[in-house]
Amino acid sequence: MSEENDKPARKVPVRSQVKSSRGSAKSRSRGARPTQGGGQSKVILAVVLTVVVIVGAAFGLGVFDGEKPKKTPEVTAPPKKSVSDSAFDASKNKKKKRQRVTGREPKSKDMKKITKHLGHLYIDDVLAKDIKDLDAEVKRFRRERWDISKELLAKYRSVLARVDVAKGHPFLSGADDELKLFNDFTRRREVHLKGADNNLLPEPFIGVAHEPFVFMVQAHKDGGEKKIADEVYDWMVQLKAEFVRYFTGTLKLEPSARHNRITIVLFRKYKDYANYNRIKNPERDVTFNLAHYEPDNRRLCVPIDFGAMGGVGRDPKHAFREVMFHEGTHQVMHYFTNKSHLSAYGAMWSDEGVAEYFAGHSIDPDTGKIHFGKINTRISAVARDHKDPKARITMVELLTWTRFKMEDARKDGPEKKAIAERIHSHIYSQGWALVYFFNNFKNGKYKPKFLEIMRRQVEDGDTGLPIWRRVFNSEAAYDKIEVEYFDYLDKLTDAYNDKKIKNHILVQ
């Protein structure tokens, strides 16, 4: 026996077994190795975990369950945001939606504090519109049952502050006080129209201010007071400018600092004007006065429908402007010279003649520009005398007639009263014709003399016939002017009868 056979047989290594048989031998060798004892437990654990996951997923998907009852979602309050988070929260700036109010009246503001001022003088066009817009918006909030918003409340406070500022204006506050006093007087006397419900309107007169003019327009249920005032203002501001242009260099035109308002009262109907006239001036003959100026309170009173009473063939608006310009001339004269009616102390011919001269006018229909000093409708009264010297009043009567003579004649019986009223009416027509004569005869040959007469009357108080003799220096000059004047009346009469007066202008 050899030495090799005596050695024990060598075992085949596991690695060689793996190489010889890769299938079952490999798995067996790994399971049997003593150094890999923890691997089997890991495999089992992995398998168990896998099964648990699969089973859990199956339960989550409802594989092993029947139909599950629906669950009501839980309502949880959103987490409170910290102070640091709110600074960056975009939803913080979102506008809060208004909620309609139920069960109570919505919070609002009393608009009477503001709207009651709409009829007063210190409200301009812009502020008036803002008040009306605000009032409409507040009413809409209340109607739709919303509480007033912060924005609307701020607007309310702003408008109220603007009203308070406007009320502090010296001119407007004084004018507003005058309006209140006038309304108190007319409300007590019921000198104003009634509304559709037959009740008295809250404001008898509505005030509109265009410094230095103050208009008090009789209220009406249909409104339109401001439109009336604006149109009359356009006329009157042109009259004032023409008066200044005409008398600059002749009269000292200095408005009074104390009496700085030109107040014009416009009645809707003549019957209301006559009613006011009977109450305010019971001594005034309302049958003779169609409009008037009150020197004591510097107030001009005119019925708007005056022109409509002129009869066929008369333009109502032109007739209304004529009476406005007539009384307005008295008013402007008083405003600039502090002299009321010159005829208060005499010189009725010049007082009424100048007023009628400015009342005569023509108007450009395209531009609205007014040309003053034209032929007045008094021409019809001049022509009615038919060039008869006996029908006219004499030059002496014209130059010496006063209001005092008229008042005295009324007390002396019907016969003298009739004579006085004839003379009185001729003062207006022939007074106008004399002033027109001075300004137009031979291209204004006597106009400087007339202006000198006006200066002496206004500044020195000279009146009547004596002033004529001083200005014209001689009786011969006076006699010459008298002849030329009455010849001029004949010329105007012929032009009127021959229809040579067109648009209140004498066509040569």
C-alpha positions in Angstrom: 0.0 0.0 0.0 1.4 3.2 -1.0 1.9 6.2 1.1 -0.8 8.1 -0.7 -3.3 5.5 0.1 -2.5 5.9 3.8 -3.7 9.6 3.8 -7.2 10.3 4.6 -9.5 11.3 1.6 -9.7 15.2 1.1 -13.2 16.7 1.0 -14.3 18.6 -2.0 -14.6 22.3 -1.1 -18.0 23.9 -1.3 -16.8 26.5 -3.9 -16.0 23.7 -6.2 -19.4 22.3 -5.7 -21.0 25.5 -6.7 -18.9 25.6 -9.8 -19.9 22.1 -10.7 -23.5 22.6 -10.1 -24.9 26.2 -10.1 -28.5 25.3 -9.4 -29.6 23.6 -6.2 -26.0 23.1 -4.9 -25.6 26.9 -4.6 -28.8 27.5 -2.6 -28.0 24.6 -0.4 -24.5 25.7 0.3 -25.7 29.2 1.3 -28.3 27.8 3.6 -26.0 25.4 5.3 -23.0 27.8 5.9 -22.6 28.5 9.5 -21.3 32.0 8.8 -24.6 33.1 7.1 -27.0 32.1 9.9 -28.8 35.7 10.2 -29.6 35.9 6.5 -32.4 33.5 6.6 -34.2 35.4 9.3 -33.8 38.6 7.3 -35.4 37.0 4.3 -38.3 35.8 6.4 -38.8 39.3 7.9 -38.8 40.8 4.5 -41.3 38.4 3.3 -43.5 39.0 6.3 -43.3 42.8 5.8 -44.1 42.4 2.2 -47.2 40.5 3.0 -48.3 43.0 5.6 -47.9 45.9 3.1 -49.8 44.1 0.5 -52.6 43.1 2.9 -52.8 46.7 4.3 -53.0 48.1 0.8 -55.8 45.7 0.0 -57.7 46.7 3.0 -57.2 50.4 2.2 -58.5 49.8 -1.3 -61.6 48.1 0.1 -60.8 44.7 -1.5 -61.9 42.8 1.6 -64.6 45.3 2.7 -68.2 45.7 1.7 -69.8 49.1 0.8 -68.4 51.6 3.4 -70.8 54.2 4.9 -70.1 57.8 3.8 -68.5 59.9 6.5 -69.4 63.6 7.1 -66.2 65.7 6.7 -65.1 67.2 9.9 -65.3 71.1 10.1 -62.2 72.4 11.8 -61.4 76.1 12.4 -58.5 77.4 10.4 -55.3 77.8 12.4 -54.8 81.2 13.8 -52.2 83.2 11.9 -49.5 84.8 13.8 -48.8 88.5 13.7 -45.8 87.9 11.5 -47.9 85.9 9.0 -50.7 88.6 8.7 -48.3 91.1 7.3 -47.8 89.0 4.3 -51.3 87.8 4.0 -52.7 88.8 0.5 -56.2 88.1 1.6 -55.9 90.9 4.3 -56.4 93.5 1.5 -59.4 92.0 0.0 -62.5 94.3 0.1 -65.1 93.0 2.5 -68.4 92.2 0.7 -71.4 94.2 2.0 -74.1 92.3 3.6 -77.8 93.3 3.5 -79.3 94.1 6.8 -82.3 92.1 8.1 -84.3 92.6 11.3 -83.3 96.3 11.7 -82.9 99.5 9.8 -79.6 99.9 8.0 -77.1 102.4 9.4 -77.3 105.6 7.4 -76.8 109.4 7.6 -79.4 112.2 7.9 -79.0 114.1 4.5 -81.2 117.0 5.6 -78.2 118.6 7.1 -76.8 119.0 3.6 -79.8 118.9 1.2 -81.6 121.7 3.0 -79.0 124.1 1.7 -79.6 123.4 -1.9 -82.1 126.2 -2.1 -79.7 128.7 -0.5 -77.3 131.1 -2.1 -73.9 129.7 -1.0 -74.1 126.5 -3.0 -72.3 126.6 -6.3 -72.9 124.4 -9.3 -70.2 121.8 -8.5 -71.2 121.5 -4.8 -74.9 121.3 -5.7 -74.1 118.4 -8.1 -72.0 116.6 -5.4 -74.8 117.0 -2.9 -77.4 115.5 -5.2 -75.1 112.6 -6.2 -74.4 111.9 -2.5 -78.1 112.1 -1.6 -79.0 109.6 -4.4 -76.2 107.2 -3.2 -77.3 107.3 0.4 -80.9 106.7 -0.5 -79.8 103.7 -2.6 -77.9 102.2 0.3 -80.9 102.6 2.5 -83.3 101.3 -0.1 -81.2 98.2 -0.8 -80.8 97.7 3.0 -77.0 98.2 3.3 -75.2 99.9 6.1 -73.5 103.0 5.0 -69.9 102.2 3.9 -66.7 103.9 5.1 -66.1 105.4 1.7 -69.6 106.9 1.6 -69.3 108.2 5.2 -66.0 109.9 4.3 -67.7 111.5 1.2 -70.6 112.7 3.4 -68.2 114.4 5.9 -66.3 116.0 3.0 -69.4 117.6 1.4 -70.7 118.8 4.8 -67.4 120.5 5.4 -67.5 122.2 2.0 -71.0 123.5 2.8 -69.7 124.9 6.1 -66.8 126.7 4.3 -69.2 128.2 1.7 -71.5 129.5 4.4 -68.6 131.5 5.8 -68.3 133.6 2.6 -69.2 137.2 3.6 -71.1 138.1 0.5 -73.0 134.8 0.4 -73.7 134.6 4.1 -75.3 138.1 4.0 -77.3 137.3 0.9 -78.4 134.0 2.5 -79.7 135.9 5.5 -81.6 138.2 3.2 -83.2 135.2 1.4 -84.3 133.6 4.7 -85.9 136.9 5.9 -87.7 137.3 2.5 -88.9 133.7 2.6 -90.2 134.1 6.2 -92.2 137.2 5.0 -93.6 135.6 1.9 -94.3 132.3 3.6 -96.5 134.0 6.2 -98.3 135.9 3.5 -98.5 132.9 1.2 -97.1 134.8 -1.7 -95.9 131.8 -3.5 -97.2 128.8 -5.5 -98.4 125.5 -4.2 -97.2 122.1 -5.0 -99.1 119.3 -6.7 -100.6 118.2 -3.4 -101.9 121.7 -2.9 -99.6 122.3 0.0 -97.2 125.3 0.3 -93.8 124.6 -1.1 -91.0 124.4 1.6 -89.1 127.3 0.1 -91.2 130.1 -1.5 -88.1 131.5 -3.2 -85.0 129.8 -4.4 -81.7 131.8 -4.2 -79.1 131.9 -6.9 -76.0 134.1 -6.5 -73.8 135.6 -9.2 -71.8 138.2 -7.3 -72.8 141.1 -7.0 -76.2 139.9 -8.2 -78.5 137.9 -6.0 -81.6 136.3 -7.6 -84.6 135.2 -5.6 -86.8 133.1 -8.0 -90.3 132.1 -6.9 -90.2 128.3 -6.4 -92.3 126.0 -8.5 -93.0 122.2 -8.3 -91.5 121.8 -11.7 -88.2 123.6 -10.7 -86.1 125.5 -13.2 -85.3 128.4 -10.9 -81.6 128.4 -11.6 -82.1 128.3 -15.3 -84.3 131.4 -15.1 -81.8 133.2 -12.8 -78.9 132.3 -15.1 -80.6 133.8 -18.2 -81.6 137.0 -16.4 -78.1 137.3 -15.0 -76.7 137.2 -18.5 -78.9 140.1 -19.4 -78.2 142.1 -16.3 -74.5 141.8 -16.3 -74.5 143.3 -19.8 -76.7 146.2 -18.6 -74.3 146.8 -15.7 -71.3 146.8 -18.1 -73.1 149.2 -20.5 -74.0 151.6 -17.7 -70.4 151.8 -16.6 -69.2 152.3 -20.2 -71.7 155.1 -20.8 -71.2 157.1 -17.6 -67.4 156.6 -17.1 -65.9 160.0 -17.1 -69.1 161.7 -16.2 -70.2 160.1 -12.9 -68.1 158.8 -10.0 -69.0 155.1 -10.1 -68.0 153.7 -6.7 -70.0 150.8 -5.4 -70.8 151.0 -1.7 -68.8 148.6 0.5 -71.8 148.4 2.8 -74.4 147.7 0.1 -72.6 145.3 -2.1 -75.5 143.3 -3.4 -77.9 143.8 -6.3 -81.0 141.8 -5.3 -83.5 140.8 -8.0 -86.8 139.1 -7.1 -88.5 137.2 -9.9 -92.2 136.3 -9.4 -93.7 133.5 -11.6 -97.1 135.2 -12.0 -98.2 138.8 -12.0 -101.0 138.0 -9.6 -98.4 136.9 -7.0 -96.3 140.1 -7.6 -99.5 142.2 -7.2 -100.3 140.4 -4.0 -96.8 141.0 -2.6 -97.0 144.6 -3.7 -100.3 145.2 -1.8 -98.8 143.7 1.4 -95.3 145.3 1.2 -96.4 148.6 -0.2 -100.1 149.2 0.5 -99.7 152.8 -0.6 -98.5 151.8 -4.0 -101.0 151.9 -6.9 -100.7 148.3 -8.1 -102.9 149.0 -11.1 -100.3 151.4 -12.4 -97.1 149.5 -11.5 -96.1 146.5 -13.5 -92.7 146.2 -11.8 -90.7 148.3 -9.3 -87.5 149.0 -7.5 -87.4 149.4 -3.7 -84.7 151.9 -2.8 -85.1 151.2 1.0 -83.8 147.6 0.6 -82.3 147.9 -2.9 -84.5 145.2 -4.2 -85.9 144.9 -7.7 -89.3 143.1 -8.1 -90.5 141.9 -11.5 -93.1 139.3 -12.6 -91.7 136.9 -15.1 -94.9 136.8 -17.1 -95.0 140.6 -17.5 -94.2 140.4 -21.2 -97.1 138.0 -21.9 -99.6 140.7 -21.0 -98.4 142.9 -23.9 -101.0 141.8 -26.4 -100.8 140.7 -30.0 -97.7 141.5 -32.0 -95.5 142.0 -28.9 -92.5 139.8 -28.2 -93.1 138.6 -24.6 -89.4 138.0 -23.8 -88.4 141.4 -25.3 -91.0 143.1 -23.2 -89.8 141.3 -20.1 -86.2 142.4 -20.8 -87.3 146.0 -21.3 -89.0 146.2 -17.9 -86.0 144.4 -16.4 -83.6 146.9 -17.9 -85.7 149.9 -16.9 -85.9 148.9 -13.2 -82.4 147.5 -13.4 -81.1 151.0 -14.4 -82.6 152.5 -11.3 -80.9 149.8 -9.3 -77.5 150.1 -10.9 -77.6 153.9 -10.6 -78.2 153.4 -6.8 -75.5 150.8 -6.6 -72.8 153.0 -8.2 -73.8 156.5 -7.0 -75.7 155.8 -3.8 -78.5 157.8 -5.3 -81.8 156.0 -5.6 -84.6 157.5 -7.8 -83.5 160.9 -9.0 -87.2 161.6 -9.1 -87.3 161.2 -5.3 -86.2 164.8 -5.1 -87.3 165.9 -8.6 -86.1 165.5 -12.2 -88.5 162.7 -13.0 -87.9 163.1 -16.8 -84.2 162.2 -16.5 -84.7 159.5 -13.9 -87.4 157.7 -16.0 -86.0 158.9 -19.3 -82.6 157.3 -18.7 -84.2 154.1 -17.5 -86.3 153.9 -20.6 -83.2 154.7 -22.8 -81.3 151.7 -21.4 -84.5 149.6 -21.7 -84.6 150.2 -25.4 -82.4 147.5 -26.9 -81.8 145.0 -29.7 -80.3 141.6 -29.3 -78.1 139.5 -31.6 -79.8 136.2 -32.0 -76.6 134.4 -32.8 -74.3 135.7 -30.1 -76.8 137.0 -27.5 -75.0 140.3 -27.3 -77.4 143.1 -26.3 -77.1 146.6 -27.9 -78.6 149.3 -25.6 -80.0 152.7 -26.4 -82.2 151.5 -29.2 -85.8 152.6 -29.9 -88.0 151.7 -27.0 -91.6 150.3 -27.3 -92.6 153.7 -25.8 -92.4 154.9 -29.5 -96.0 153.6 -29.8 -97.1 156.1 -27.1 -95.3 158.9 -28.8 -96.9 158.0 -32.2 -100.3 157.8 -30.5 -100.3 161.6 -30.1 -100.4 161.9 -33.9 -98.0 164.8 -33.9 -100.7 166.8 -32.1 -99.1 169.4 -29.7 -102.2 169.5 -27.6 -102.0 165.7 -27.0 -98.4 166.0 -25.9 -97.2 167.6 -22.7 -95.2 170.8 -22.9 -91.5 171.1 -22.4 -92.1 173.0 -19.1 -94.4 170.2 -17.8 -91.8 167.6 -18.9 -88.9 169.3 -17.0 -90.8 170.2 -13.9 -93.0 167.2 -13.2 -92.3 165.4 -10.0 -93.8 162.5 -8.1 -94.9 164.8 -5.4 -97.2 166.6 -7.9 -98.6 163.2 -8.9 -99.4 162.3 -5.3 -101.0 165.7 -4.6 -103.2 165.5 -7.7 -104.6 162.2 -6.6 -105.9 163.8 -3.5 -107.6 166.7 -5.4 -110.4 164.7 -7.0 -111.1 162.5 -10.1 -110.6 165.3 -12.6 -107.2 166.5 -11.5 -106.2 162.9 -10.9 -107.0 162.0 -14.6 -104.9 165.0 -15.8 -102.0 164.1 -13.5 -102.1 160.5 -14.7 -101.9 161.6 -18.4 -98.9 163.8 -17.7 -97.3 161.0 -15.6 -97.6 158.5 -18.4 -96.1 161.0 -20.9 -93.1 161.5 -18.6 -92.1 157.9 -19.5 -92.7 158.2 -23.3 -91.5 161.7 -23.8 -88.8 161.4 -21.2 -87.4 158.5 -23.2 -87.7 160.5 -26.4 -85.8 163.4 -25.0 -82.9 161.3 -23.8 -82.9 159.5 -27.2 -82.9 162.9 -28.9 -79.9 164.0 -26.9 -78.0 160.9 -27.8 -78.9 160.7 -31.5 -79.9 164.1 -32.9 -77.3 165.1 -35.5 -74.9 162.4 -34.4 -75.2 163.2 -30.7 -74.7 167.0 -31.0 -76.3 167.6 -27.5 -75.0 164.5 -25.8 -72.2 166.4 -23.9 -74.8 168.8 -22.6 -77.0 165.9 -21.4 -74.1 164.3 -19.6 -73.4 167.5 -17.8 -77.1 167.7 -16.7 -76.8 164.1 -15.4 -73.6 164.9 -13.5 -75.1 168.0 -11.8 -78.3 166.0 -10.9 -76.4 163.1 -9.4 -73.5 164.8 -7.7 -74.9 168.3 -6.9 -78.6 167.6 -6.6 -79.6 170.1 -9.3 -83.0 169.3 -10.9 -85.6 170.5 -13.3 -85.7 173.7 -15.4 -83.1 175.7 -13.5 -80.3 173.3 -14.4 -81.3 173.6 -18.1 -80.8 177.3 -18.0 -77.4 177.0 -16.4 -76.2 174.3 -18.8 -77.5 176.0 -22.0 -76.7 179.5 -20.8 -79.5 181.4 -22.6 -83.3 181.3 -23.2 -82.6 181.3 -27.0 -80.7 178.0 -26.7 -83.5 176.6 -24.6 -86.1 177.7 -27.1 -84.1 176.3 -30.0 -83.8 172.9 -28.3 -87.5 172.8 -27.6 -88.3 173.3 -31.3 -85.8 170.7 -32.4 -87.0 168.2 -29.9 -90.7 168.4 -30.9 -89.7 168.2 -34.6 -87.8 165.0 -33.7 -90.9 163.6 -32.1 -92.7 164.1 -35.4 -89.9 162.3 -37.2 -90.1 159.3 -34.9 -93.9 159.3 -35.3 -93.6 159.2 -39.1 -91.0 156.4 -38.9 -93.2 154.3 -36.7 -96.3 154.8 -38.9 -94.3 154.1 -42.1 -92.8 151.0 -40.5 -89.2 152.3 -40.9 -88.3 151.0 -37.4 -86.9 147.4 -37.7 -85.4 145.5 -34.8 -85.8 148.7 -32.7 -83.5 150.6 -35.0 -84.6 153.6 -37.2 -83.9 152.8 -40.8 -82.9 156.0 -42.6 
